[in-house]
Amino acid sequence: MMKRQPWFFFLMVYCVIAPAAQAGDWPAWRGPNANGVADSAQSPPLVWSDSENVMWKTPVPGRGHSTPIVMGSHIFLTSADKSEEVQSVLCFDRESGKQLWKTEVHRGGFPEKLHKKNTSATPTPACDGERVFATFNNGDGISLTALDLKGKQLWQVRTGDFRSRYPYGYGASPTLYKSLVIVVSEFEKDGFLAAFDRESGKEVWRTPRADASSYSSPIVGKVDGRDQLLISGNNKVAGYDPQTGKPLWSVPGGPLVTAGTVVWENDLVFASGGFPDKETAAIKVSEGGTDAAPLWKNGERSYEQSMLVHDGHLYAVNDNGIAICWRVQDGEEQWKHRLSGPISASPTLANGHIYASVERGITYVFKADPEKFEFVAENTLGNEAFATPVICDGRIYLRVAENSGGKRQEWLYCIGKK
């Protein structure tokens, strides 16, 4: 009999634990394209309810606002138990919704104060197909933990301090780029962007950020033909080399404090915020991604929510639940329509439709049409929604909560066409 080599057994084990790649995974915050736009060639439901188009529903222990991520046969999210001061990563089966495992990452170390709309499990995790990466604000710092797909902790590092004078908490999600996982911490002293090796957790680079509090997640996009690490806040929008952390450009734009994630299209970058001023800004990037200048701005703001870019138009649903469409080249407003608010989740675009969940548990669906606002549907699950809708492989994954009579229970729904 032919002797099998050691690598054969490693391959067999890997095939058991690694999720099979499926069309339309949602591996990290803002999805497969890092811009809130689902992969094409899918047609998710437009209408649903407790009794219509629900494939499954499963309880989620604890509380968190992290958006679910979907990779192969698994769904991952984070959660926190305030009474026990435990922060955890959870895994669910994609087809059935069954909870497969729950790994405690931290016990104790919760912030003394937290904004009523925030949680101790707000950043969305990320998955590269072999490891799950999760960030938590714990013990006056930001920790980054890597787990394997069975929930075993591979490594954990304290990336640095997070000591904001404002008791709002932390919400920035990690982003993946090649062999790196990148995190941010922005507060009044020693704020930073930092990258860590996915396999070992070893720090690869660290870049200082301005000494002021802000809450945006970094994101990597191709701008003017070059991969760029993009982030807003501290009265500017900036681009960095994601491989080295070297600054590429920085221009005035956006207010001091932002929470939404930057979006882009071709050589244009868009950011919005927050506090103390309201502003949405467009930046034009040139010179192969090494120079930039303001293009236009207005007095609208999407503070917590990220925006969407689609076919030359910028879409936003602001804090008060007002949907707006602008032309990207000059910022001309195309239309404005009131839905309802308040809203903390970011909108998601799939198959020409925008899905926007407001805090009361309603998800509005309307067309991504620059000519006019065209309402499609209003769907309600639970009475509390802070996580962004995830849409992949023709299904919608929603993390919502039912809060009644002093009792609160979170649920993860899979919406699909039966």
C-alpha positions in Angstrom: 0.0 0.0 0.0 1.2 3.5 -0.8 2.4 5.3 2.2 0.5 8.6 2.8 2.5 11.7 3.5 1.9 13.9 6.6 0.5 16.6 4.4 -2.3 14.3 3.3 -3.6 14.1 6.8 -3.3 17.8 7.3 -5.3 18.3 4.1 -8.0 15.9 5.3 -8.3 17.7 8.7 -8.4 21.1 7.0 -11.2 20.0 4.6 -13.2 19.0 7.6 -12.9 22.3 9.5 -12.6 24.8 6.7 -15.9 26.1 5.3 -16.5 25.3 1.6 -16.4 28.6 -0.3 -19.9 29.6 -1.5 -21.0 32.2 -3.9 -21.9 35.4 -2.1 -20.2 35.0 1.2 -20.2 38.1 3.4 -16.7 37.8 5.1 -16.4 41.2 7.0 -17.9 44.5 7.7 -19.4 46.0 4.5 -19.4 42.7 2.7 -17.5 41.0 -0.1 -16.7 44.3 -1.9 -16.1 46.4 1.3 -18.7 48.9 0.2 -22.1 47.5 1.4 -23.0 46.2 -2.0 -23.9 42.5 -2.3 -22.5 40.3 -5.1 -24.5 40.5 -8.3 -26.7 37.8 -9.8 -28.9 37.2 -6.8 -32.5 38.1 -6.0 -33.2 38.2 -2.3 -36.7 38.7 -1.0 -38.3 42.1 -1.0 -41.0 41.3 1.5 -41.0 39.2 4.7 -42.6 38.9 8.1 -42.6 36.5 11.1 -44.6 34.1 9.0 -43.4 34.9 5.4 -40.1 34.0 3.8 -38.4 33.1 7.1 -36.1 30.2 6.5 -35.1 29.9 10.1 -34.9 32.0 13.4 -32.4 31.3 16.2 -31.9 33.0 19.6 -28.6 34.9 20.2 -27.4 35.0 23.8 -26.3 38.4 25.3 -26.4 41.7 23.6 -24.4 43.1 20.7 -24.7 45.3 17.6 -22.1 43.5 15.4 -23.3 42.6 12.0 -23.3 38.9 11.2 -20.6 37.7 8.8 -21.1 34.6 6.5 -18.3 32.3 5.3 -19.0 29.0 3.7 -21.3 27.0 6.0 -20.8 29.3 9.0 -22.2 32.5 10.4 -20.1 34.4 13.0 -21.0 37.3 15.3 -20.0 38.7 18.7 -22.0 39.2 21.8 -21.6 40.5 25.4 -23.2 39.5 28.7 -23.2 42.6 30.8 -24.2 40.9 34.0 -21.3 38.4 33.8 -19.0 40.8 32.0 -18.2 38.3 29.3 -17.4 39.0 25.7 -17.8 36.1 23.2 -17.6 35.1 19.6 -20.5 32.8 18.4 -20.8 30.5 15.4 -24.1 29.3 13.8 -24.8 26.9 11.0 -25.7 28.7 7.8 -28.4 26.3 6.7 -30.2 25.6 9.9 -29.3 28.4 12.2 -28.2 26.0 14.9 -25.6 27.5 17.3 -22.4 25.4 16.8 -20.1 27.0 19.4 -19.6 30.0 21.7 -16.1 31.0 22.7 -15.5 33.3 25.7 -12.8 35.8 24.7 -12.8 38.1 27.7 -14.2 38.0 31.3 -14.2 41.3 33.1 -12.7 44.6 31.9 -15.9 46.2 30.7 -16.0 50.0 30.4 -17.6 51.7 33.4 -19.8 53.8 31.2 -21.2 53.2 27.7 -23.6 55.1 25.4 -27.1 53.7 25.6 -27.0 52.9 21.9 -23.7 51.1 22.0 -22.7 47.7 23.4 -19.6 45.9 24.5 -19.8 43.8 21.3 -20.4 46.3 18.5 -17.4 45.8 16.1 -18.2 43.3 13.3 -15.7 40.3 13.1 -13.9 39.3 9.9 -13.1 35.8 8.5 -10.4 34.8 5.9 -11.7 31.2 5.5 -9.3 29.9 8.1 -9.5 32.2 11.0 -12.1 34.5 12.6 -10.8 37.9 13.9 -12.7 39.9 16.5 -11.9 43.2 18.3 -13.2 44.2 21.7 -12.9 47.3 23.9 -11.7 45.7 27.1 -9.6 47.0 30.0 -9.0 50.5 28.6 -7.6 49.1 25.4 -8.5 47.3 22.1 -7.8 43.6 21.9 -7.6 41.6 18.7 -8.4 37.8 18.9 -8.0 35.1 16.3 -10.0 31.9 16.5 -10.0 28.9 14.3 -13.3 27.7 12.7 -14.0 25.4 15.6 -13.8 28.3 18.1 -10.3 27.6 19.5 -8.3 30.7 20.3 -5.2 30.9 18.2 -3.7 34.1 19.5 -4.7 37.4 21.2 -3.0 40.7 21.3 -3.6 44.0 23.0 -3.3 46.4 20.0 -3.1 49.5 22.2 -5.0 51.9 24.4 -8.5 53.3 24.0 -9.0 55.9 26.7 -11.6 58.3 25.3 -12.8 61.0 27.6 -16.3 60.5 26.2 -18.2 57.5 27.6 -19.5 56.4 24.2 -17.6 53.1 23.8 -15.9 51.6 20.8 -17.4 50.4 17.5 -14.7 50.2 14.7 -14.5 46.9 12.9 -11.2 45.2 11.7 -10.5 45.0 8.0 -8.5 42.4 6.1 -5.8 43.0 3.5 -3.6 40.3 2.1 -1.8 38.7 5.1 -2.9 41.5 7.5 -5.7 42.4 9.8 -5.9 46.1 10.4 -7.5 47.9 13.4 -7.9 51.5 14.6 -8.2 53.2 17.9 -8.8 57.0 17.9 -9.0 59.0 21.1 -7.4 62.1 22.7 -3.9 60.7 23.1 -1.8 58.1 21.2 -4.5 57.2 18.6 -3.3 54.7 16.0 -3.9 52.5 12.9 -2.1 49.2 13.2 -1.7 46.0 11.2 -1.1 42.5 12.5 0.0 39.3 10.8 -3.0 37.0 10.5 -1.2 33.8 11.3 0.9 34.9 14.3 -0.7 38.2 15.6 2.7 39.8 15.3 2.5 43.6 14.7 3.6 44.5 11.2 3.2 48.3 11.2 1.7 51.1 13.3 0.8 54.7 12.2 -0.2 57.5 14.6 -3.6 59.1 14.2 -4.6 62.6 15.3 -5.3 63.0 19.0 -9.1 63.2 19.0 -12.0 60.8 19.5 -13.6 59.3 16.4 -15.3 56.0 15.6 -15.0 55.2 11.9 -13.9 51.8 10.7 -10.9 51.7 8.3 -11.6 50.1 4.9 -9.5 49.1 1.9 -10.7 50.1 -1.6 -9.1 50.5 -5.0 -9.0 54.3 -5.7 -7.5 55.7 -8.9 -6.0 52.3 -9.6 -4.3 51.8 -6.2 -5.3 49.9 -3.1 -5.8 52.4 -0.3 -6.7 52.1 3.4 -9.4 54.8 3.8 -10.7 56.5 7.0 -12.4 59.7 7.9 -12.6 61.7 11.2 -10.7 64.5 12.9 -11.8 67.0 10.2 -10.2 65.1 7.3 -10.4 62.2 5.0 -7.2 60.2 4.5 -5.7 57.4 2.4 -2.8 55.1 3.5 -0.8 52.3 1.9 -2.5 49.2 3.5 0.7 47.2 3.2 2.9 49.6 5.1 0.7 52.1 6.9 2.4 55.0 5.1 0.2 58.1 4.6 -0.6 58.7 0.9 -2.8 61.8 1.2 -5.0 63.7 3.6 -7.4 66.5 2.9 -9.9 68.6 4.9 -13.4 67.0 4.7 -16.0 65.7 7.1 -16.4 66.8 10.7 -14.3 66.2 13.7 -16.2 63.0 14.7 -17.5 60.3 12.3 -18.7 56.8 12.8 -19.7 55.7 9.2 -17.2 54.0 6.9 -15.8 55.7 3.9 -17.1 54.7 0.4 -15.5 55.3 -3.0 -16.0 55.0 -6.8 -13.1 55.1 -9.3 -11.1 58.2 -8.2 -13.7 59.7 -5.8 -13.9 59.1 -2.1 -16.9 60.0 0.1 -17.3 60.6 3.8 -19.9 61.9 6.2 -20.4 62.8 9.8 -21.2 63.9 12.7 -20.1 66.3 15.4 -20.0 69.2 15.9 -20.8 70.0 12.3 -22.9 68.2 9.7 -21.1 67.5 6.5 -20.9 65.1 3.6 -17.8 65.5 1.5 -16.4 64.2 -1.8 -12.7 64.0 -2.4 -11.0 63.5 -5.8 -7.9 61.4 -5.7 -5.2 61.7 -8.5 -1.6 61.0 -9.3 -2.1 57.3 -9.1 -3.6 57.5 -5.7 -1.0 59.7 -4.0 -2.7 63.1 -4.2 -6.2 64.4 -3.4 -8.3 67.5 -3.2 -11.9 68.4 -2.1 -14.5 68.2 -4.8 -17.7 69.2 -3.2 -19.5 69.2 0.2 -22.9 69.8 1.7 -24.6 70.2 5.1 -26.1 66.8 5.3 -24.8 64.1 7.7 -24.8 60.4 8.1 -23.2 60.1 11.4 -23.5 56.4 12.4 -24.5 55.1 9.0 -22.2 54.3 6.1 -23.3 55.4 2.6 -23.6 53.5 -0.7 -22.2 54.4 -4.2 -24.0 52.9 -7.2 -23.7 53.8 -10.9 -22.5 57.3 -10.4 -24.7 58.2 -7.5 -24.3 58.4 -3.8 -27.1 57.2 -1.5 -27.5 57.8 2.2 -30.0 57.3 5.0 -29.2 59.9 7.6 -29.7 59.8 11.4 -33.3 60.8 11.2 -34.2 58.2 8.6 -34.2 60.5 5.6 -33.0 58.8 2.4 -31.0 61.0 0.0 -29.5 60.6 -3.4 -26.7 62.8 -4.9 -24.8 62.8 -8.2 -21.2 61.9 -7.4 -19.5 64.2 -9.9 -20.9 67.5 -8.6 -23.0 66.6 -5.4 -26.3 67.7 -7.0 -29.2 66.4 -4.9 -31.4 64.1 -7.0 -34.1 63.5 -4.4 -34.8 63.3 -0.7 -37.5 61.2 1.0 -38.4 60.6 4.7 -38.7 57.0 5.9 -38.5 56.9 9.7 -35.9 57.1 12.3 -33.8 57.0 14.2 -31.4 54.7 12.4 -28.0 53.4 13.4 -27.5 50.5 10.9 -26.0 51.1 7.5 -28.0 50.4 4.3 -27.2 47.4 2.0 -27.6 47.3 -1.7 -28.6 44.1 -3.6 -30.1 43.6 -7.1 -30.9 47.2 -7.6 -32.6 47.6 -4.2 -31.5 49.3 -1.0 -32.3 47.7 2.4 -32.3 50.0 5.4 -33.1 48.9 8.9 -34.1 51.5 11.5 -33.9 51.1 15.2 -37.5 50.2 15.7 -37.0 46.9 13.8 -38.4 48.1 10.4 -36.4 47.3 7.3 -37.4 49.6 4.4 -36.7 48.5 0.8 -36.5 51.0 -2.0 -35.0 51.1 -5.5 -31.5 52.5 -6.1 -32.9 54.8 -8.8 -31.4 58.3 -9.2 -34.5 59.6 -11.1 -36.9 59.3 -8.3 -37.5 57.7 -4.9 -39.5 54.5 -5.4 -40.7 52.7 -2.3 -40.9 48.9 -2.5 -41.7 47.5 1.0 -41.7 47.9 4.7 -40.9 44.8 6.8 -40.8 44.4 10.5 -39.1 41.8 12.7 -38.7 42.5 16.5 -38.8 46.0 17.8 -35.0 46.8 17.9 -32.5 46.7 15.1 -28.9 48.1 15.2 -27.1 45.6 13.0 -26.8 46.1 9.3 -28.7 43.7 6.9 -26.4 41.1 5.4 -27.3 39.8 1.9 -25.6 36.9 0.3 -26.5 33.9 -1.9 -30.1 35.3 -2.3 -30.7 35.4 1.4 -30.9 38.1 4.0 -29.5 37.7 7.5 -30.9 40.1 10.2 -29.9 40.5 13.8 -32.8 42.0 15.7 -34.2 42.0 19.3 -37.5 41.8 21.0 -37.7 44.1 24.0 -40.8 44.0 26.0 -41.8 44.2 29.7 -38.2 44.6 30.8 -37.1 41.4 29.0 -34.9 41.5 25.9 -34.0 38.7 23.6 -31.9 38.9 20.4 -32.6 36.8 17.3 -30.8 36.0 14.2 -33.1 35.6 11.2 -32.5 34.0 7.8 -34.9 35.5 5.2 -35.2 33.6 1.9 -37.6 32.6 -0.8 -39.1 29.2 0.1 
